Amino acid sequence: MRELRNLAGLKEGAARARREQRRVLVSRTRLVNSVDPLSFFASATEYRGTRNFWSDPDRAVTLVGVGVAWELEINTGEDPYLKTGQEWGRLLQGAIRVPQESPTGTGPLLLGGFSFDPLAGKTPLWEGFSDASFILPQFLLTVTGRECWLTVNALIRPGEDVEQTAKRLTDKEDALLGEVADFHLSPPDRASFEMFEVEPDRWKKTVAAAAREIREGVIEKVVLARQLRLQSDKSFSPEASLYRLRERQPHSFLFAVERGEVCFLGASPERLVKREGERLYSTCLAGTTRRGEDPEEDQKLGEALLSDPKNRGEHAVVVHMIGEVFQRGCSQVRTPDSPSLYRVRDVQHLFTPVEGTPLPETTLLSMVQQLHPTPALGGFPQKEAVARIRETEGMDRGWYSAPVGWLDYRGDGEFACAIRSGLIRGREASLFAGCGIVGDSEPNSEYEETKLKFKPMLSALGGDSW
């Protein structure tokens, strides 16, 4: 008889479920043959609508989740960060892990994210993307360095026939690994689509009004975003878009979150916060210019950015705010005295890392809650800036520029700021880009900066930038 994987853990889970009369999480992790994570994502066609993809800029950890063992949806009226932590902690109580300890990014792990502003009005554009939405995947592929791990998660009910469950999971696992072994990931074709800017003149007027209010002392900074809509003669492909992002944005976080027929994906250069054991890390990224046509021009543009008072001032606000959050939640906080340059394919940014040791009461989600949105994504002061965005921006940000990432059973994980991103739904796509507005911001200049920031996703969807 073929080995029924998971059976030992499932039997223990069934006994506990019967004893305690509740569902019990059973999670089993094992090494598997090397698998390309994007091929795993693309070949898992049976699980469309539940797939999640995540990779850090160093490609040290890549996660692909398919299927649903458990999901969490939280909407307005509840604190999404607190509720997520509580529900995740409740699920993990009495969970059975085989083996008990496994490498980073394996075992029980949530993939998903939060909305930018739970108090903002909702539109059909972001249907399916709640204020917090996380999936514990039934199958999780983790690629760390040269090792590939597969985690299988199952919730066992009292009285469940675990032999049947083990057979079903083993069959599904074999099918998944068989499909990816036979799958050939080829470069996608170029695509054609029409672009429609959403009220660019109105956006410029909003920028001008915000800059005037900042000069008058009403607020210090606000980040205003705008939307670009695309329409194609055939459906946009999450797989093809991720392929292009992986090839063209090698130093960015890659993410894709499917909810039904819709996929939110992007390549963000900006970490919000990472927890790894007793270390917390964040990134201050604010101040932007384009890349040069050659190394000499690129260097000159970078040097000009480093010495530009407007961009240095904008960056300093971010460093100050993130530093204050770390001082409250951490000991031994370390921050460089001056920024350096962070270069990606189309733009370069001012960059300052922040690191600290979390206090006993500090969790990854508590830091996400306090940091989001940073002045680079919302403005400063935080509450006033978010209220201003809600009142004047004129669009539903949904998950744009919000925290997206993962959280494991240890409390470790990482969240990025979901910028350089887009929402694809069949033959339509919505892309988003924003700029930090300060007193001397000039609308046309900010408009041109957003065009730079649209480039990664325009390229990812198979077209050329304008």
VOGU-3710 file (C-alpha; in Angstrom, 3 decimals, decimal comma):
1> mrelrnlagl> 0,000/0,000/0,000  1,251/3,463/-0,902  2,514/5,538/2,017  -0,187/7,855/3,327  1,793/10,935/4,284  0,598/13,008/7,244  -1,127/10,000/8,815  0,777/9,966/12,129  0,166/13,675/12,749  -3,446/13,388/11,610
11> kegaararre> -4,148/10,556/14,049  -2,768/12,641/16,898  -4,825/15,612/15,712  -7,969/13,484/15,514  -7,465/12,234/19,068  -7,039/15,802/20,318  -10,039/17,030/18,324  -12,208/14,261/19,800  -10,922/14,911/23,305  -11,382/18,702/23,183
21> qrrvlvsrtr> -14,391/18,752/20,789  -12,890/21,350/18,478  -10,966/21,530/15,240  -7,196/20,969/15,530  -4,567/22,203/13,082  -2,116/19,590/11,831  0,883/20,745/9,809  3,537/18,547/8,227  6,703/19,833/6,514  9,158/17,857/4,391
31> lvnsvdplsf> 11,996/18,439/1,963  11,065/17,972/-1,704  13,005/18,047/-4,952  13,976/21,478/-6,228  11,010/23,319/-7,708  10,821/26,712/-9,408  8,337/28,598/-7,202  6,832/30,520/-10,106  6,273/27,265/-11,995  4,576/25,880/-8,885
41> fasateyrgt> 2,295/28,936/-8,797  1,552/28,784/-12,529  0,920/25,036/-12,698  -1,513/25,027/-9,747  -4,450/25,853/-12,019  -6,881/23,853/-9,876  -6,313/26,361/-7,071  -6,858/29,611/-9,010  -8,404/32,232/-6,804  -6,588/31,062/-3,675
51> rnfwsdpdra> -2,966/31,323/-4,778  -0,455/33,575/-3,000  3,126/34,385/-3,989  5,802/36,146/-1,942  9,532/36,669/-2,387  11,949/38,991/-0,604  14,449/41,176/-2,537  17,361/38,805/-1,862  15,242/35,805/-2,924  16,340/34,290/0,399
61> vtlvgvgvaw> 12,744/33,222/1,113  10,115/32,582/-1,553  6,667/31,373/-0,533  3,880/30,006/-2,698  0,582/29,046/-1,085  -2,202/27,203/-2,919  -5,528/26,013/-1,600  -7,174/26,953/1,689  -6,822/25,093/4,967  -8,184/28,110/6,908
71> eleintgedp> -8,929/31,701/6,042  -9,499/34,898/7,945  -11,590/37,822/6,697  -12,026/40,969/8,805  -14,034/44,013/7,768  -14,724/47,479/9,094  -15,865/47,598/12,707  -13,042/45,517/14,135  -9,372/46,279/14,691  -7,912/44,212/11,819
81> ylktgqewgr> -4,412/43,919/13,355  -5,550/42,937/16,837  -8,220/40,576/15,503  -5,775/38,880/13,127  -3,339/38,225/15,958  -6,074/36,921/18,244  -7,612/34,576/15,685  -4,227/33,274/14,552  -3,172/32,646/18,142  -6,443/30,815/18,829
91> llqgairvpq> -5,969/28,564/15,801  -2,407/27,711/16,831  -3,426/26,564/20,319  -2,824/22,835/20,472  -1,660/22,709/16,828  0,415/19,679/15,873  3,555/20,249/13,813  5,557/17,465/12,185  8,433/17,992/12,730  8,076/20,230/15,792
101> esptgtgpll> 10,635/22,736/14,448  11,315/23,550/10,801  13,186/26,250/8,813  12,054/29,861/8,436  9,066/30,187/6,142  7,793/26,636/6,694  5,128/25,135/8,940  1,837/26,908/9,746  2,000/30,309/8,067  -0,466/32,986/6,935
111> lggfsfdpla> -0,200/34,830/3,619  -2,206/37,978/2,893  -2,495/41,585/3,920  -4,511/44,581/5,058  -6,337/47,483/3,448  -4,750/50,921/3,458  -7,550/52,593/5,445  -10,326/50,574/7,134  -12,377/53,752/7,542  -12,350/54,657/3,856
121> gktplwegfs> -15,361/54,089/1,645  -15,434/50,797/-0,290  -16,114/50,353/-4,000  -16,688/47,236/-6,147  -13,140/47,596/-7,528  -11,667/45,892/-4,443  -14,390/43,324/-3,884  -12,905/40,285/-2,142  -10,116/42,248/-0,467  -11,209/42,825/3,117
131> dasfilpqfl> -9,626/45,116/5,707  -7,627/42,023/6,668  -7,532/38,882/4,555  -5,225/35,945/5,221  -5,024/32,354/4,034  -3,362/29,421/5,738  -2,637/27,498/2,541  -3,382/23,819/2,253  -0,060/23,482/0,440  2,855/25,833/1,031
141> ltvtgrecwl> 6,040/25,688/-1,051  9,024/27,359/0,616  12,267/27,940/-1,264  15,206/28,982/0,923  18,574/29,055/-0,784  19,015/25,645/-2,405  16,385/23,889/-0,320  12,735/23,314/-1,192  10,155/22,468/1,447  6,497/21,560/1,182
151> tvnalirpge> 4,159/22,134/4,109  0,720/20,504/4,165  -1,880/22,008/6,501  -5,199/20,486/7,543  -7,862/21,286/10,140  -9,130/18,058/11,689  -12,698/17,899/13,002  -13,902/15,667/15,820  -14,770/12,248/14,404  -13,010/12,785/11,069
161> dveqtakrlt> -11,822/9,726/9,120  -8,113/10,559/9,077  -7,177/7,723/6,761  -9,457/9,209/4,102  -8,061/12,666/4,832  -4,489/11,390/4,546  -5,294/9,700/1,224  -6,937/12,839/-0,144  -4,004/15,080/0,885  -1,424/12,617/-0,434
171> dkedallgev> -3,213/12,409/-3,796  -3,398/16,195/-4,052  0,242/16,610/-3,053  1,401/14,050/-5,636  -0,718/15,727/-8,309  0,709/19,169/-7,506  4,316/17,992/-7,603  3,633/15,943/-10,729  2,097/18,909/-12,523  4,995/21,222/-11,755
181> adfhlsppdr> 7,525/18,560/-12,792  5,899/18,422/-16,249  5,358/22,188/-16,472  7,500/24,374/-18,718  7,588/28,054/-17,813  8,287/30,026/-20,984  8,738/33,784/-21,451  5,351/35,415/-22,012  4,458/37,240/-25,196  4,139/41,002/-25,297
191> asfemfevep> 0,646/42,284/-24,717  -1,286/45,231/-26,067  -3,712/47,354/-24,120  -5,247/50,789/-23,979  -4,453/53,140/-21,080  -6,903/55,549/-19,487  -5,721/58,111/-16,948  -8,273/58,771/-14,233  -8,863/62,526/-13,902  -5,229/63,699/-14,121
201> drwkktvaaa> -6,191/67,387/-14,053  -8,271/66,903/-10,909  -5,317/65,112/-9,304  -2,971/68,000/-10,117  -5,420/70,459/-8,579  -5,573/68,310/-5,443  -1,764/68,343/-5,280  -1,687/72,131/-5,603  -4,308/72,531/-2,858  -2,423/70,155/-0,547
211> areiregvie> 0,876/71,987/-1,086  -0,828/75,281/-0,267  -2,277/73,861/2,973  1,145/72,524/3,937  2,694/75,969/3,399  -0,046/77,355/5,648  0,837/74,861/8,388  -2,341/72,767/8,241  -0,344/69,545/7,799  3,332/68,696/7,211
221> kvvlarqlrl> 3,078/66,137/4,380  0,457/64,085/2,576  0,896/61,314/0,003  -1,567/61,543/-2,867  -2,022/58,652/-5,268  -3,714/58,340/-8,612  -4,989/55,533/-10,796  -4,271/54,336/-14,325  -6,757/51,947/-15,930  -5,871/49,467/-18,637
231> qsdksfspea> -8,070/47,485/-20,984  -6,841/44,598/-23,124  -8,392/42,389/-25,808  -7,449/39,310/-23,746  -7,199/38,564/-20,039  -4,178/39,748/-18,104  -2,173/36,859/-16,686  -0,908/36,815/-13,077  1,652/34,183/-14,073  3,038/36,212/-16,978
241> slyrlrerqp> 3,072/39,385/-14,896  5,004/37,693/-12,081  7,429/36,268/-14,633  8,199/39,727/-15,994  8,432/41,244/-12,502  10,883/38,572/-11,418  13,040/39,216/-14,493  12,893/43,008/-14,468  12,660/43,907/-10,754  15,330/41,656/-9,186
251> hsflfaverg> 15,840/43,834/-6,102  12,206/44,223/-5,052  9,693/42,265/-3,008  7,420/40,276/-5,321  3,874/39,533/-4,243  0,617/38,237/-5,676  -2,630/37,766/-3,769  -5,556/36,088/-5,540  -9,088/36,449/-4,291  -11,523/34,764/-6,651
261> evcflgaspe> -11,198/36,191/-10,160  -9,028/39,113/-9,038  -5,283/39,279/-8,410  -3,377/42,061/-6,648  0,316/41,934/-7,442  3,432/44,050/-7,639  7,128/44,549/-7,059  7,708/46,769/-4,043  11,119/48,157/-3,091  9,895/49,016/0,409
271> rlvkregerl> 9,903/46,836/3,485  7,489/47,898/6,206  8,786/45,597/8,926  10,399/42,175/9,314  10,712/40,044/12,420  13,330/37,315/12,577  13,671/35,885/16,076  14,773/38,696/18,367  15,438/41,224/15,585  13,112/43,723/13,943
281> ystclagttr> 13,968/45,523/10,704  12,353/48,358/8,776  13,200/50,504/5,776  12,908/54,255/5,323  12,409/54,844/1,601  11,385/58,323/0,476  12,779/60,682/-2,135  12,824/59,531/-5,760  14,509/60,257/-9,063  14,839/58,357/-12,333
291> rgedpeedqk> 17,679/56,075/-13,404  20,258/57,421/-15,841  20,776/56,339/-19,426  24,380/55,396/-18,601  26,435/54,912/-15,393  27,725/58,485/-15,425  24,262/60,046/-15,699  22,927/57,572/-13,139  25,624/58,625/-10,667  24,899/62,311/-11,209
301> lgeallsdpk> 21,178/61,811/-10,693  21,861/59,859/-7,499  24,203/62,537/-6,143  21,640/65,231/-6,953  18,992/63,253/-5,078  21,266/62,890/-2,046  21,813/66,642/-1,917  18,297/67,813/-2,815  16,721/69,684/0,157  13,121/68,751/-0,748
311> nrgehavvvh> 13,830/65,031/-1,000  16,147/65,015/2,028  13,461/66,754/4,072  10,805/64,297/2,908  13,128/61,410/3,796  13,944/62,827/7,226  10,248/62,854/8,166  10,045/59,116/7,415  13,212/58,327/9,365  11,946/60,302/12,355
321> migevfqrgc> 8,544/58,585/12,453  9,853/55,021/11,990  12,601/55,704/14,522  10,020/56,831/17,107  7,955/53,645/16,619  11,074/51,513/17,048  12,075/53,430/20,173  8,686/52,617/21,715  8,689/48,942/20,748  12,368/48,007/20,821
331> sqvrtpdsps> 15,650/48,289/22,642  19,055/48,828/21,013  17,678/50,731/18,007  20,245/51,350/15,275  19,886/53,867/12,432  22,603/55,306/10,122  23,226/59,045/10,362  22,544/59,709/6,671  20,736/57,976/3,805  22,244/56,034/0,924
341> lyrvrdvqhl> 20,780/55,191/-2,490  18,512/52,244/-3,238  18,391/51,561/-6,973  15,793/49,488/-8,808  15,200/49,174/-12,548  13,336/52,429/-13,244  13,982/54,686/-10,236  16,367/55,291/-7,339  15,379/56,243/-3,805  16,893/57,637/-0,642
351> ftpvegtplp> 17,265/54,712/1,753  17,859/54,357/5,498  17,546/51,002/7,336  16,339/50,764/10,952  16,967/47,791/13,261  16,014/46,979/16,846  15,457/44,279/19,455  11,735/43,845/20,246  10,524/44,315/23,802  8,679/41,299/25,297
361> ettllsmvqq> 5,246/42,740/24,530  6,116/43,786/20,963  4,781/41,575/18,171  5,189/41,743/14,422  1,552/42,763/13,985  1,755/45,442/16,682  4,660/46,979/14,764  2,754/46,743/11,475  -0,153/48,565/13,086  2,010/51,363/14,497
371> lhptpalggf> 4,144/51,836/11,398  1,389/51,806/8,800  1,140/54,076/7,014  4,624/55,533/7,221  5,042/59,152/6,073  6,278/57,728/2,760  2,874/56,121/2,141  0,433/58,360/3,994  2,072/61,540/5,207  2,691/63,257/8,536
381> pqkeavarir> 1,192/63,561/11,118  -0,158/60,080/10,443  -3,826/60,374/11,474  -4,303/63,806/9,952  -2,661/62,748/6,691  -4,809/59,624/6,337  -7,933/61,687/7,017  -6,854/64,149/4,317  -6,345/61,305/1,831  -9,786/59,934/2,684
391> etegmdrgwy> -11,384/63,324/2,069  -9,577/64,514/-1,055  -7,892/61,727/-3,019  -11,071/60,669/-4,766  -10,342/56,966/-5,260  -10,543/53,670/-3,407  -6,949/52,680/-2,540  -7,998/49,277/-1,298  -4,766/47,404/-0,628  -2,548/49,785/-2,591
401> sapvgwldyr> 0,376/50,941/-0,384  -0,958/48,797/2,489  0,911/46,028/4,362  1,150/42,743/2,457  3,191/39,739/3,561  3,307/36,726/5,865  3,241/35,668/9,517  4,275/32,269/10,904  3,576/30,241/14,043  6,674/31,635/15,800
411> gdgefacair> 5,552/35,234/15,340  8,188/35,782/12,657  7,378/37,150/9,224  7,668/40,143/6,960  5,411/42,821/5,484  6,139/45,084/2,548  4,370/48,275/1,485  2,269/47,283/-1,528  3,462/49,951/-3,958  4,459/49,532/-7,634
421> sglirgreas> 1,350/47,418/-7,779  -1,809/46,726/-9,700  -5,129/44,941/-9,550  -6,000/42,685/-12,483  -9,464/41,387/-13,220  -9,836/39,595/-16,530  -9,180/42,037/-19,360  -9,052/45,060/-17,058  -6,323/46,319/-14,734  -5,962/49,241/-12,344
431> lfagcgivgd> -2,486/50,537/-11,509  -1,664/52,936/-8,684  1,148/55,394/-7,976  1,586/58,188/-5,467  3,869/61,036/-4,444  4,738/62,693/-1,168  3,432/66,260/-1,242  5,205/68,970/0,744  5,058/72,761/0,681  7,150/73,291/-2,443
441> sepnseyeet> 5,650/70,414/-4,446  4,799/71,369/-8,017  1,851/69,480/-9,588  3,385/68,793/-12,995  6,605/67,548/-11,446  4,696/65,222/-9,095  2,618/64,010/-12,044  5,799/63,096/-13,928  7,078/61,230/-10,866  3,932/59,087/-10,808
451> klkfkpmlsa> 4,571/58,200/-14,452  7,971/56,832/-13,427  6,325/54,785/-10,690  3,786/53,271/-13,087  6,588/51,823/-15,231  7,222/48,557/-13,340  3,631/47,407/-13,571  3,132/48,625/-17,151  6,157/46,561/-18,068  4,917/43,608/-16,007
461> lggdsw> 1,627/43,570/-17,868  3,482/43,316/-21,151  3,394/46,835/-22,492  5,725/49,786/-22,904  5,769/52,848/-20,691  4,645/56,130/-22,179
//
